[in-house]
Amino acid sequence: MEVVQAESETSRDASMPEHVRGQRRGQSVVQSVRLPAAEFADIERLAAELDVPVSALIRGWVLAGLADERGTSLHSAIERLVADAERLRRLAAKSEVA
């Protein structure tokens, strides 16, 4: 647990995905989440490929999901489409290599 908290603290100001930048407000809270080991390994691999800390990647996903639940503005919908397009480009590039 201490290792996760330390990584979270060192990456709290790390670059966030475009579709969730600027959404951080106020004081941060650390929350522990249990994930299956295989899925967490996939998350670590993806974070390494994207050159972002695992905590920043997961934080981006959580904030994006929360924003979707709160309702979407035109601007945030466009940002989400851009992020999804980037994700599709990465998946397509992997498919071409495989």
Contacts in CASP RR format, 6 or more apart in sequence:
PFRMAT RR
TARGET T0000
AUTHOR 0000-0000-0000
METHOD contacts of the structure
MODEL  1
MEVVQAESETSRDASMPEHVRGQRRGQSVVQSVRLPAAEFADIERLAAEL
DVPVSALIRGWVLAGLADERGTSLHSAIERLVADAERLRRLAAKSEVA
1 32 0 8 1.000
4 32 0 8 1.000
4 55 0 8 1.000
5 30 0 8 1.000
7 53 0 8 1.000
7 54 0 8 1.000
7 55 0 8 1.000
8 30 0 8 1.000
8 55 0 8 1.000
10 53 0 8 1.000
11 53 0 8 1.000
11 55 0 8 1.000
11 56 0 8 1.000
12 28 0 8 1.000
12 55 0 8 1.000
14 52 0 8 1.000
14 53 0 8 1.000
14 55 0 8 1.000
14 56 0 8 1.000
15 52 0 8 1.000
15 56 0 8 1.000
16 22 0 8 1.000
16 24 0 8 1.000
16 56 0 8 1.000
16 59 0 8 1.000
16 60 0 8 1.000
16 63 0 8 1.000
17 57 0 8 1.000
17 60 0 8 1.000
17 64 0 8 1.000
17 83 0 8 1.000
18 79 0 8 1.000
18 82 0 8 1.000
18 83 0 8 1.000
19 64 0 8 1.000
19 67 0 8 1.000
19 76 0 8 1.000
19 79 0 8 1.000
19 80 0 8 1.000
19 82 0 8 1.000
19 83 0 8 1.000
20 59 0 8 1.000
20 60 0 8 1.000
20 63 0 8 1.000
20 64 0 8 1.000
20 67 0 8 1.000
23 63 0 8 1.000
23 67 0 8 1.000
24 63 0 8 1.000
33 58 0 8 1.000
35 43 0 8 1.000
43 54 0 8 1.000
43 57 0 8 1.000
43 58 0 8 1.000
44 54 0 8 1.000
46 57 0 8 1.000
47 53 0 8 1.000
47 54 0 8 1.000
47 56 0 8 1.000
47 57 0 8 1.000
49 90 0 8 1.000
50 57 0 8 1.000
64 80 0 8 1.000
64 83 0 8 1.000
67 76 0 8 1.000
68 80 0 8 1.000
72 80 0 8 1.000
END
